[in-house]
Structure formats: structure tokens, C-alpha cells
Amino acid sequence: MKGWFSIIGTGCELTASAIQDLRDVGFVVIPGPVAPDRLAQLATAYDSAVASASPDDVRVGSTTNRVRDFVNRGSEFDELYVYQPVLEACCRVIGRPFRLSTMHARTVRPRAQAQALHVDFERDTDGWTMVGFIFMVDEFRSDNGATRFIPGSHNWPTVPDELKDDPRADYEDQMLACGPAGSLIVFNGSVWHGHAANSSDEPRRSIQGAYIRREARSGENLPGRMRPDTLARIGSLAEYVLAVK
């Protein structure tokens, strides 16, 4: 179990350009782990899991609906959080043993306004503390709430909370992370980001995950929530990532 970090770190799944974008821009869009002919099945499983979720697991925000703990919602989602390019990114950005903190469904509602720019975790004196991913269940477009990023902002000494202007407004040089369904955004948790306005009449679905330093307090007590059927089907790499053993 202790050797997994070293094994993951020797991978070469990320291209040189992806590594550079992650380092300099703060995010990159890459192909996801789900084969195109399985995307419809995953989308159906997503809708079913969201519809059957306990009210205690659902959070309705000002622009999005979120359902927590997609680790335990079905085998269709297992490969997302052990996807080698994402784990490789964790080794490069976090730079020390890590674990999954949260994985949840997030749907941007139709006609929702833009989300305020924010960071998930501020950089501390020891470096960057989080890597996130966003799996595109639907195509991400400029008109349906694609995530916007401020390139290079993970290196800035300021955070969006210090802005004098409206954090929902368009920001100079912002970039939209667009892509077909099945694409995956990998990002530094300290980069400024937030979903753009969804001016369409359709919801925009995604699955989001966050990895943190292994010793840090996680956003979700995943070891305490693990279902027997989930534990029975996952392998040793997933056990490491989930910190269940």
C-alpha cells in the first residue's frame, strides 16, 4: 500500500503539453476514461443515482444541484477516481501522498447565472494542496455553463474574495473549458474558476472530484461511508486512493 504513490508517480499518461498547461495555465482538458459507446449508459446511471439519492445527500445551491458521494453510487463511476492521468497530476501538483476527498454529481440548472469566481483551496507555505477533476457527462459549451478558468491565477498572491468587482462577471483573459461529453478537466485547486452562465434550456451535468494531501481532513468521510458492494469490487489502487485500508 505504501508503494502506490511511487508507482503512480512513475506513470507517463500525461502528455508534455498537458503537463505544461497544468503547470502554467492551471488546468487542462483531456480525454476521459469512459469509452464513447458507454457514455449513454453512464448518463443513465447518473440520472438514476441523482433521482434516488437521499435528501440528506442533496444540496440545492443558487445555480446548481449537487449529490454527494458518487464513489458509492454504482460501478459505472469507479474508473473516474482512479484514472491514471489524474493521479499522475496529483503526484506532480500535490507532490506527496494523497487521497480522494470528495466525488459528487453537479448539475448546472437551465438559465442559471454564472458562478462567482473562487478557489477550492489556497496555496500554503508548503505548496499546492488540491487537484480536482470535472468529468463532462454532457458536452461543455460556451452557452451551457462550461467551467471558466483564469489562466495562471494559481500562482497569484490574491484570491477572488479580494476582488472589488463582481466575481460573477466575465474576467479579463478568462478561458472556457469546453469539450465533448466524456472529456475530463484536470485542474489545480488554487486556480480561479467557476461555471459560466447556462443560457440554454437544458441542464449541464458533471461529476467532480477532489484530491488532497493524505494527512489533511477530507471533505467527505469516504472510509466511513463505504458500502459492502463497493468494497467488494474495488482493487488495491482504489483502496489507496480512498484511504480505506
Backbone hydrogen bonds, N-H to C=O, Kabsch-Sander energy under -0.5 kcal/mol:
donor,donor_aa,acceptor,acceptor_aa,energy
4,W,1,M,-1.3
7,I,3,G,-2.1
8,I,4,W,-3.0
9,G,5,F,-2.2
10,T,6,S,-0.8
10,T,7,I,-0.9
11,G,8,I,-1.8
19,I,15,T,-2.4
20,Q,16,A,-2.1
21,D,17,S,-2.5
22,L,18,A,-2.5
23,R,19,I,-2.0
24,D,20,Q,-3.2
25,V,21,D,-1.9
26,G,21,D,-2.2
27,F,21,D,-0.7
28,V,186,V,-2.1
30,I,28,V,-0.5
30,I,184,L,-3.0
32,G,182,G,-1.2
35,A,33,P,-0.5
38,R,35,A,-2.4
39,L,36,P,-1.1
42,L,38,R,-2.2
43,A,39,L,-2.6
44,T,40,A,-2.1
45,A,41,Q,-2.3
46,Y,42,L,-2.5
47,D,43,A,-2.3
48,S,44,T,-2.3
49,A,45,A,-2.6
50,V,46,Y,-2.5
51,A,47,D,-2.4
52,S,48,S,-1.9
53,A,49,A,-0.6
53,A,50,V,-0.7
57,D,54,S,-2.2
58,V,55,P,-1.3
59,R,66,R,-3.0
61,G,59,R,-0.7
61,G,64,T,-3.1
65,N,107,T,-2.2
66,R,59,R,-2.9
67,V,105,A,-1.9
68,R,57,D,-2.3
70,F,103,M,-3.4
72,N,69,D,-0.6
77,F,74,G,-1.6
78,D,75,S,-1.4
80,L,77,F,-1.0
81,Y,77,F,-0.6
81,Y,78,D,-0.5
83,Y,80,L,-1.0
86,V,83,Y,-0.8
87,L,83,Y,-2.0
88,E,84,Q,-2.8
89,A,85,P,-1.8
90,C,86,V,-1.8
91,C,87,L,-1.9
92,R,88,E,-1.9
93,V,89,A,-2.9
94,I,90,C,-1.9
95,G,90,C,-1.5
99,R,212,I,-2.1
100,L,241,V,-3.2
101,S,210,A,-3.6
102,T,210,A,-1.2
104,H,208,Q,-2.6
105,A,67,V,-2.5
106,R,206,S,-2.7
107,T,65,N,-2.6
108,V,106,R,-0.5
108,V,204,R,-2.7
109,R,63,T,-2.3
109,R,107,T,-0.6
111,R,198,N,-0.8
111,R,200,S,-1.3
112,A,109,R,-1.5
115,Q,195,H,-2.8
117,L,167,P,-2.1
118,H,193,H,-2.0
120,D,189,G,-1.7
121,F,189,G,-2.1
124,D,127,G,-2.2
127,G,124,D,-1.7
131,V,211,Y,-1.7
132,G,187,F,-2.7
133,F,209,G,-2.3
134,I,185,I,-2.0
135,F,207,I,-3.5
136,M,134,I,-0.5
136,M,183,S,-2.7
137,V,135,F,-1.1
137,V,205,R,-0.9
138,D,205,R,-1.5
140,F,179,G,-2.6
141,R,139,E,-0.6
144,N,141,R,-0.9
145,G,197,A,-1.2
146,A,141,R,-1.6
147,T,177,A,-0.6
148,R,194,G,-2.8
149,F,175,M,-3.0
150,I,192,W,-2.0
152,G,25,V,-2.2
153,S,150,I,-2.0
155,N,152,G,-1.8
156,W,153,S,-1.4
162,E,159,V,-2.2
163,L,160,P,-2.2
169,A,166,D,-1.3
174,Q,171,Y,-2.2
175,M,149,F,-3.0
177,A,147,T,-3.2
178,C,176,L,-1.3
179,G,140,F,-1.7
182,G,136,M,-3.2
183,S,180,P,-2.0
184,L,30,I,-2.9
185,I,134,I,-2.6
186,V,28,V,-2.7
186,V,184,L,-0.5
187,F,132,G,-2.5
188,N,26,G,-2.7
189,G,130,M,-2.7
191,V,188,N,-2.1
193,H,118,H,-2.2
194,G,148,R,-1.5
196,A,146,A,-2.7
198,N,112,A,-2.4
199,S,143,D,-1.2
199,S,197,A,-0.9
200,S,143,D,-0.9
204,R,108,V,-2.1
205,R,203,P,-0.5
206,S,106,R,-1.3
207,I,135,F,-1.8
208,Q,104,H,-3.1
209,G,133,F,-2.3
210,A,102,T,-2.1
211,Y,131,V,-3.0
212,I,99,R,-2.4
213,R,129,T,-0.7
214,R,97,P,-2.6
216,A,213,R,-1.4
220,E,101,S,-1.2
222,L,220,E,-2.2
225,R,221,N,-0.9
225,R,222,L,-1.0
226,M,222,L,-0.9
231,L,227,R,-2.4
232,A,228,P,-2.0
233,R,229,D,-0.8
233,R,230,T,-0.9
234,I,230,T,-1.4
239,E,235,G,-2.0
240,Y,236,S,-1.9
241,V,237,L,-2.5
242,L,238,A,-2.6
243,A,239,E,-0.8
243,A,240,Y,-0.7
244,V,239,E,-1.9
245,K,239,E,-0.7
